[in-house]
Amino acid sequence: MSLLGLSARSIDIHPQFTASATANLRAVPNARVQFETRDAFAAAPLGEFDAIAVTGSLPVYDARFERSLRIGGRLFAVVGEAPVMDAILVRRVDTAEWIRESLFETVIEPLINATAAQRFIF
């Protein structure tokens, strides 16, 4: 992705993933990728981005990701719980407005530490 734009940043909670990705990237000349090992749900801000792809599902939609978009930025995320999750595209149109579009149904594993959906209890 960094070869298509100015740079890319990957945030992952698994140190072995970021270490492996860093090693693999050495074979790609001119790649401008920063790998960061941390929990995306930690209190620290994520930063500002033109595009965000959340690669695990969010059982409950979390607006922290859309708030990290620059105006004109796009977010891809999968929201919900199995057996049906909604893949969505979110576009930030100004400082306080986003447009959300449902793309397709799918099922993927949730992100570690993502907010769980509340369960109905009698």
N, C-alpha and C positions, 0 to 999 in steps of 0.2 A: 504494500500500500504506500510505503514511503516513496517509492519510485514514481508514483502517480501524483504526489503532492509534495509539499515542503518537508513534512516530517510525519512520523507516527509515534504514538505512545501506547504501550500495552501495560495495563494494570492487572496483576494476577495474584491471588492469595497463595499459590503454590510456588515455593522457591525453586523446586526442581524444574518447573515449567519455564520460569524466566531464565534460569541458568542454561537449560537446553536450547531455548530460543536464541539467547545471546550467542552461544557457540555456533549454532546453525547459521546465524546471520553473518558471521565472518566471511562466509563464502559468497556473499552478495555485495559486489562493489557499489559504492555510493549509496548504500541503504542508510537512511537516517531514522533509526528506530530507537526509542528509549524504553527499556523494560524496567518496571517498578514492581517490586514484591510488596504487596500490602492488601488490606481488606478494603474494597471499594465502599463498604458501608461504615468505615471508621469516620470519626468526626472531621478529619482533615478534608478540606475541599478537594474536589477532583481536578479542577482547572477549567479552562475554557477551550472548546473544541468546535471545529467545523463539522465533524462527523463522529458519531459514537455508535459502536456495535456492541451490544451487551450479549455475550456468548453463553449465558446461562439464563434460565427463565426467572421471572419475578412472580412469585405466587400472588403478591399484591403489588400493584403499580407503585413505583417509587419515583417521585418527581425530581429527586436529586440529579438524575441523569439529564432530564430535559433542561433543568436550570443551568447545567454546565455547557449548554450549546451557545455558540455565538449567534447573533441574529443572522438568519439565513441558513443556520446549521440543521443537520438531520440526525435523527436517532433511530436505530433499529433495535427493537426489544421484543421478547416473547413474554406475554403476561397470562397468568392463570395457573390452573392446576390440571393434571391429567384427569380425565382422558382427553380434554380439549383445551388447548391454549391458543391464544390469539397473537400472531405475529403482527406487530404494528410499526408504522413509520410515523415519526413525530417531526414536524418542521417548526422551527422557531421563527415567527414572522416579525416580532418586535420584542421590546423589553418585558412585556407582560402577556404575550399571546403566542399560543402554539396551536398547530393544526395536527390532529391525530387521525390516522387512516388505518383501517384494518386491512391487512394484506392477504393472509391465509391462516388456516388452522394447522397446528403442529403440536408436538410434545417433545420437550427437552428437559434435561435435569435442571433443577433450580440452582442458583448461585448460593454458595455457602454464606450464611448469615443474612440472607434475604428475609424480609418480613414474611412470616407465615400467615396464611389466611385464617381468620377466626373460625372456629368450629362451632356448630350449633350444639348446644347442650340443653337437655331437658331440665 
